[in-house]
Amino acid sequence: MSIDVQTILGRNIKLYRTKFGWNKNEFSEKIGIQPQAVSAIESGKSFVKSKTLNKICEVFNISPRTLFSDILFLDNENHNEIINKISNMLYENDLKNLKFIYNFIKEFNDFNINDNG
């Protein structure tokens, strides 16, 4: 399943807005657009103007690249999609890189197990 850029951007903006605890009215005031425009952007019905995108990134203190990333909104329902993306990326690496990635993941998992326990 492929999701278009407009939908990805909208979902990520909503994700950050709610993470900051802002409703659409508060957020729209911060970025200088109408709440209805925020709704249209977050639902993927409208694309954000470059000036507004810059203001959104400034308010969230993130890069535009972050907002266009399709990994931000993936959740447990899309677990297999994430695994497939990682798997596809791994096939592009040589054995030396794969060993490094394996050790990194192993250390990450060990750290999380120890940190949570």
N, C-alpha and C positions, 0 to 999 in steps of 0.2 A: 504494500500500500504506500503510495507516494502522496505527500502533503505539499501543497504549494507554498511558496515563500511568504505570501501575504498571510496565510493561515498560521504559519510558524511564527512570524513576527507578532501577530496579534496575540497568540497564546502566550508568548514570552513576555510581552508587555503586561498582560494581565497577571502573569505569574509574579513579576517583579512588583507591580502595583499592590497586589494583595500581600506580598511579603513585607512591604513597607507599611502595611496597615491603612492604606488610603482608599477611600471610596472613589467613584468616578468623578464626583464633583471636586473633591480635594485635588485629585490628580490633574484634572483638566485645568484648574486654576494655576497649578505649578508649571504646566507646559504651555499655557496660553491658547487653549482650544476649548470648544464647547463639549460638555459631557456626552452629547449625542455623537460627536465625532470620535470620542474615546470608545464608545460602544461599537461604532462601525469598524474602527481599527481592530479592536480586540476580537471581534467576531469574524474578522477576515473579509468583511464586505467592502472595506475601503483601505486604500494604501496610504501610508503616512507620507507627508511632504518632507523634504530633506531638512528644512528649518526645524520642523517639529521633531524629527528623528534626532537631530543634534541636541535639542532641548531635553528630550527624554533621556538620552545617554548622560547628559550633564546631571539631571536630577537623580538618576540611579547610580551615577558614578561608574559607568561601564562603557565598553566600546560598542560600536554598532555591530561588530562581528558577533558579540555575545547574544545580542537580540535576534540575530538571524540563525543561530545554532538550533538545529532540530533535535538536539539531545536534551535540552533543558526541560521540556515538558513530558518526556517519556517517563512512564511510571510502570508499576508491576504488570499492568495489562499488556505492555509492550516489551516485556522481558525478553522474549525470543527475538524481537527485532534488534534489541541492543546486542545480544549475543551474536547474531548474524553480522551486524556491522563490525563488531570487534574481530570476529573470525575472518571476515573479508580483508580487514586491514592487516591481520597477521600473515596472511598468505603472501603479502607483498614484501616480507622481510626475509633476510638471510638467517642462517642458524645462529650466528653471533648475536644478532639483534633479538631473536626469539628467546635466547637464553637470558639476555638482559631483561626483557619484558617479563619473562616467567619469574625471575628473582624479584623484580619490582613488585609484581602482584602478590607473590608469596610473602614478602616483607610487609606489604600493605595489609594483607589479611591477618598476619600475625600481630601487627600493631593494633588493628581494630579488635581482635579477640582479647588481647591483653588490656586494651583501653576500656572495653566494655565489661570486662570481668572483674 
